[in-house]
Amino acid sequence: MKLYPKISISESARSDFQTLYDFLNATLSRRGTVMYLDAMLKEVNSLTAYADLYRPSRYMDIRAVHPQARHMVSHNKKWVFIFHIEEDMVVVDRILPAKLIKG
């Protein structure tokens, strides 16, 4: 298993994260928002060790983001982290609601 020392977050993924933050901040307490987002960041950071476990996706919705896109479903199955690998780096392309991925 290969380790990837760097994770890059694309502008689109940053925007997705900001949108999620705004939504959570409006619906949860400040502490709840921070805990939820912290758990998501830990999942993203786990890609440094586990990115190779995910093969390029066969879903057209995901491959539309990047031709070699892979995806990881969040622990609560509500989010899909779409990423690809470039040499020694994992690039997170998008963070989308799981129910938007149709196939």
C-alpha positions as CSV (number, residue, x, y, z in Angstrom):
1,M,0.0,0.0,0.0
2,K,1.4,3.3,-1.1
3,L,1.4,6.4,1.2
4,Y,0.6,9.8,-0.2
5,P,2.2,12.6,1.9
6,K,0.2,15.4,0.4
7,I,-3.5,16.0,-0.1
8,S,-4.6,18.9,-2.2
9,I,-8.1,20.3,-2.0
10,S,-9.4,21.8,-5.3
11,E,-11.3,25.1,-5.5
12,S,-14.5,23.1,-6.3
13,A,-14.1,21.0,-3.2
14,R,-13.3,24.0,-1.1
15,S,-16.5,25.6,-2.4
16,D,-18.4,22.4,-1.6
17,F,-17.0,22.4,1.9
18,Q,-17.9,26.1,2.4
19,T,-21.5,25.4,1.3
20,L,-21.7,22.5,3.7
21,Y,-20.3,24.7,6.5
22,D,-22.9,27.4,5.8
23,F,-25.7,24.8,5.8
24,L,-24.5,23.1,9.0
25,N,-23.9,26.4,10.8
26,A,-27.5,27.4,10.1
27,T,-28.9,24.1,11.4
28,L,-26.6,22.9,14.1
29,S,-24.9,24.4,17.1
30,R,-21.4,25.8,16.6
31,R,-19.9,22.9,18.4
32,G,-22.0,20.4,16.3
33,T,-20.8,22.0,13.1
34,V,-17.2,21.9,14.1
35,M,-17.5,18.2,15.2
36,Y,-19.2,17.2,11.9
37,L,-16.7,19.0,9.7
38,D,-13.8,17.7,11.8
39,A,-15.0,14.1,11.2
40,M,-15.2,14.8,7.5
41,L,-11.6,16.3,7.5
42,K,-10.3,13.2,9.2
43,E,-11.9,11.0,6.5
44,V,-10.3,13.2,3.8
45,N,-6.9,12.9,5.6
46,S,-7.3,9.1,5.7
47,L,-6.7,9.1,2.0
48,T,-3.0,9.6,2.6
49,A,-2.9,6.0,3.6
50,Y,-6.0,4.5,1.9
51,A,-6.3,6.2,-1.5
52,D,-5.0,3.1,-3.4
53,L,-7.8,1.0,-2.0
54,Y,-10.2,2.8,-4.2
55,R,-10.2,2.0,-7.9
56,P,-11.1,4.5,-10.6
57,S,-14.9,4.8,-10.5
58,R,-17.2,3.3,-13.1
59,Y,-19.9,5.8,-12.3
60,M,-20.3,8.3,-15.1
61,D,-21.4,11.0,-12.6
62,I,-18.0,10.7,-10.9
63,R,-15.9,10.3,-14.0
64,A,-17.4,13.5,-15.3
65,V,-15.5,15.3,-12.5
66,H,-12.2,13.7,-13.6
67,P,-11.5,10.8,-16.0
68,Q,-9.5,8.9,-13.3
69,A,-11.7,9.9,-10.4
70,R,-12.1,7.6,-7.5
71,H,-14.7,8.0,-4.7
72,M,-15.0,7.3,-1.0
73,V,-18.3,7.4,0.7
74,S,-18.4,9.1,4.1
75,H,-18.8,7.1,7.4
76,N,-22.5,8.2,7.6
77,K,-23.0,7.4,3.9
78,K,-24.3,11.0,3.3
79,W,-21.3,12.3,1.4
80,V,-19.1,11.2,-1.5
81,F,-15.5,12.4,-1.6
82,I,-14.4,12.4,-5.3
83,F,-10.6,12.4,-5.8
84,H,-7.8,11.4,-8.1
85,I,-4.2,10.6,-7.7
86,E,-1.3,12.5,-9.2
87,E,2.1,11.0,-8.6
88,D,2.6,11.3,-4.8
89,M,-0.5,13.5,-4.2
90,V,-4.2,12.9,-3.6
91,V,-6.4,15.6,-5.1
92,V,-9.9,16.0,-3.7
93,D,-12.0,17.3,-6.6
94,R,-15.5,17.5,-5.1
95,I,-17.5,16.7,-1.9
96,L,-21.0,15.9,-3.0
97,P,-24.2,14.6,-1.3
98,A,-24.3,10.8,-1.9
99,K,-27.9,11.0,-3.2
100,L,-26.7,13.1,-6.2
101,I,-24.6,10.2,-7.5
102,K,-26.9,8.2,-9.7
103,G,-24.4,6.1,-11.7
